[in-house]
Amino acid sequence: MMKYFFSSLAMYILLFPVTGVSREGKNIVKFFPIADSVSEYPPLTAKLEIFCQKKISDLYVTLIGYKDGKKILIAAITKEKITDPDSEIYRVVGFENAEPHLGKVTTWGYVFDRNQDGRIDYFAQADAAAPLLDDRIPESYPIRGEKLGMPDLELYVGHCKIIFNHWADDNYDGKIDAAIHYDIDPLRDWVKRKIVIRCTKFNDKFNDVWAFTRRITGRRDSVAHTAGSVPYRPLGRISGRISPKTFAEITDILSLLNRAAAECGAGKSTFPSE
């Protein structure tokens, strides 16, 4: 979803200086359950409020929190101003004729500042609306292209969620060096698992790659990959891959968010750390 902005971002991204050091206790693997809980179970009765909105070149960066709250929890990048975040940003999946969708604004995510230096270093990016595969889905469930009966459709709708990809700057130098990315089942357009991709030596080489299906603390599955490419199955396409270029593109987004945050006067307690 964020690829729409990459050409514009390249024109004006202002990279920030290196700050901080790695804190192993809050790396992406350790922090994922916290961020995943925030994105999976938002308090829907809490109203959203725009804390700050900055126009940088031709893009608006909007920083959003809960009304009467003290933290900025959500950041969005759009071509037009957001005026009503509650109606424009769906925190749970929406439907049109049983088809899941993200809502009007699709380029947003939850943001965190794990080391509390006033800069975003973890971004849970809303990427797609799709169902999650689990043991309750029978092997007889129709494969891609086959017609769904009413029971099949009910299962599909009941399992749909907003799918977030998680991106982290684990040594706090302003660059993305870790990700947890969805992977689609080869037979059906359902999320089968999530892939952990890390450059633990912070040298743009993928040296810690594996997958999990339910809990990140559960069984690890192997993933065929190289130091510069991790293949995965995207939603709606035959194949895709995560590469250092992908990390660089998300780094540009992170830099834009932090530029806006700085212009908004973000401080050490602006973003959540847990």
Beta strands, then each sheet from edge to edge (+ up, - down):
strand 1: 48-56
strand 2: 59-66
strand 3: 74-78
strand 4: 94-96
strand 5: 99-101
strand 6: 108-112
strand 7: 122-131
strand 8: 160-168
strand 9: 178-184
strand 10: 191-198
strand 11: 208-212
strand 12: 230-232
strand 13: 240-242
sheet 1: 1+ 2- 3+ 6- 7+ 8- 9+ 10- 11+
sheet 2: 4+ 5-
sheet 3: 12+ 13-
end
